[in-house]
Amino acid sequence: MKHKILLSIAILFCTISYAQDFPKLKLTPNGVEPIIVNTDSIKATILYKKALNWVQETYKNPEKVLKTKIENEKLRIDGFAENAWWYKSLGMKQNYNMEYSIEISFKDGKYKFEYIIGQFFIAGGQKVFYDYKTFFKKTGEIKSAYTDAVPSLEETMNNLSLNFYEYVTGKNTKKDDKW
């Protein structure tokens, strides 16, 4: 029994440590800072092929979202995220959808992940006439009305980034052998 508890605690700490070491995308008044992710010794050609497979498995219409393919060098993907971010207005949680682009560049042993925020939409599909820059004061601080918006948007971006990393590195392969 003690061994099972110790093993569970060890796995928990490894998982927490893994998530903390992974580079995070961060929203600033100037946009999203790109991240460079090390992938040990995985060749750029392998990363590129796995990235193409990730697009096929992640997006509903992969042929429509894939905008740029430079073999073994770069992919550009245009996507849409539902409930991408939220904030509270008059005590009620307001959810927003958003268009985005990601640009992934490949080199041996690493890749660069760039996230570009696009248009915001309310739940009914109507465009919102402001962008992420509205979240910030001129000093670069987050406006008090948007204290939930920035972390919720960063969570959406980082979930996609982590999902990509786990897929291309093989750390999380979803294989359904029960069919």
C-alpha positions in Angstrom: 0.0 0.0 0.0 2.8 2.4 0.9 4.5 1.7 -2.4 1.4 2.5 -4.4 1.0 5.8 -2.5 4.7 6.7 -3.0 4.5 5.8 -6.7 1.4 8.0 -7.1 3.1 10.9 -5.5 6.2 10.5 -7.6 4.1 10.4 -10.8 2.2 13.5 -9.7 5.4 15.4 -9.0 6.9 14.3 -12.4 3.7 15.5 -14.2 3.7 18.9 -12.4 7.4 19.3 -13.0 7.0 18.4 -16.7 4.2 21.0 -17.2 6.2 23.7 -15.4 9.3 23.1 -17.6 7.4 23.4 -20.9 7.8 26.9 -22.4 4.6 28.9 -22.2 3.1 31.3 -24.7 2.5 34.7 -23.1 0.2 37.5 -24.2 1.7 41.0 -24.2 0.4 44.3 -25.5 2.4 43.6 -28.6 1.0 40.2 -29.2 2.0 36.7 -28.3 5.6 35.9 -27.7 6.7 32.9 -29.7 8.4 29.9 -28.0 11.2 27.7 -29.0 10.7 24.1 -27.9 13.5 21.5 -27.7 12.6 18.0 -28.9 15.8 16.2 -28.0 17.2 14.7 -31.2 14.1 14.5 -33.4 15.0 15.5 -36.9 13.1 18.4 -38.6 11.8 16.0 -41.3 10.2 13.8 -38.7 8.8 16.8 -36.7 7.3 18.1 -40.0 5.6 14.8 -40.9 4.3 14.4 -37.4 3.0 17.9 -37.5 1.1 17.2 -40.7 -0.5 14.1 -39.0 -1.4 16.3 -35.9 -3.2 18.7 -38.2 -5.1 15.8 -39.7 -6.2 14.5 -36.3 -6.8 17.8 -34.6 -8.8 19.8 -37.1 -12.3 19.1 -38.5 -11.3 20.2 -42.0 -7.5 19.9 -42.1 -7.3 20.7 -45.8 -9.0 24.1 -45.2 -7.0 25.1 -42.1 -3.6 24.3 -43.5 -2.5 27.6 -45.3 1.2 27.2 -45.8 3.3 24.0 -46.2 7.0 24.4 -46.9 8.3 20.9 -46.7 10.4 20.1 -43.7 10.6 23.8 -42.8 7.3 25.5 -41.9 3.5 25.1 -41.5 0.9 27.8 -41.1 -2.5 26.9 -39.8 -5.6 29.1 -39.4 -8.0 27.9 -36.7 -11.0 28.8 -34.7 -11.3 28.3 -30.9 -14.7 28.3 -29.2 -14.8 29.7 -25.7 -11.2 30.8 -26.2 -11.3 33.4 -23.4 -13.7 35.0 -20.9 -14.1 37.8 -18.5 -16.8 38.8 -15.9 -19.1 41.7 -16.6 -21.6 42.6 -13.9 -20.8 39.4 -12.2 -21.6 37.2 -15.2 -19.1 35.2 -17.2 -18.9 36.3 -20.8 -17.3 33.7 -23.2 -15.7 34.7 -26.5 -14.6 32.7 -29.6 -11.6 33.6 -31.7 -9.9 33.0 -35.0 -6.1 32.4 -34.7 -3.1 31.4 -36.8 -0.2 29.3 -35.7 3.1 29.2 -37.5 5.4 26.3 -36.7 9.0 26.3 -38.0 11.2 23.2 -37.8 14.9 22.6 -37.2 16.6 19.5 -36.1 16.0 19.0 -32.3 13.6 22.0 -32.0 10.7 23.9 -33.4 9.4 27.5 -33.1 5.7 27.9 -32.2 4.1 31.2 -33.0 0.5 32.0 -32.1 -1.2 35.0 -33.8 -4.5 36.1 -32.3 -7.2 36.9 -34.9 -10.8 38.2 -34.8 -12.9 37.8 -31.6 -16.6 36.7 -31.8 -19.5 36.5 -29.3 -21.3 33.2 -29.0 -23.8 34.0 -31.8 -21.0 34.5 -34.3 -21.1 38.3 -34.3 -17.7 40.0 -34.6 -16.4 42.0 -31.7 -14.9 45.3 -32.6 -11.8 45.3 -30.5 -8.8 43.0 -30.1 -6.4 41.8 -27.4 -4.8 45.2 -27.1 -7.9 46.4 -25.3 -6.9 44.2 -22.4 -3.9 46.4 -21.6 -3.3 49.9 -20.2 -0.8 52.1 -22.0 1.7 51.1 -19.4 1.4 47.4 -20.4 -0.5 46.4 -17.3 -3.7 44.4 -17.6 -6.9 46.5 -17.1 -8.9 45.5 -14.1 -11.9 44.5 -16.2 -9.8 42.0 -18.1 -7.9 40.3 -15.3 -9.6 37.0 -16.2 -9.3 37.5 -20.0 -5.6 37.3 -20.3 -5.0 34.1 -18.3 -8.0 32.4 -19.9 -6.7 33.3 -23.4 -3.2 32.1 -22.4 -4.6 28.8 -21.2 -6.3 28.2 -24.6 -3.1 29.0 -26.5 -0.9 26.9 -24.2 -3.3 23.9 -24.3 -3.0 23.8 -28.0 0.8 24.2 -27.9 1.2 21.4 -25.3 -1.1 19.2 -27.3 1.1 19.7 -30.4 4.3 19.0 -28.4 2.9 15.8 -26.9 1.8 14.6 -30.3 5.1 15.3 -32.2 7.3 14.0 -29.4 5.2 10.9 -28.8 4.6 11.7 -25.2 0.8 11.4 -25.6 -0.2 9.1 -28.4 -3.9 8.5 -28.6 -4.3 5.0 -30.0 -7.6 3.3 -29.7 -7.0 -0.4 -29.9 -10.6 -1.2 -29.0 -12.5 -1.2 -32.3 
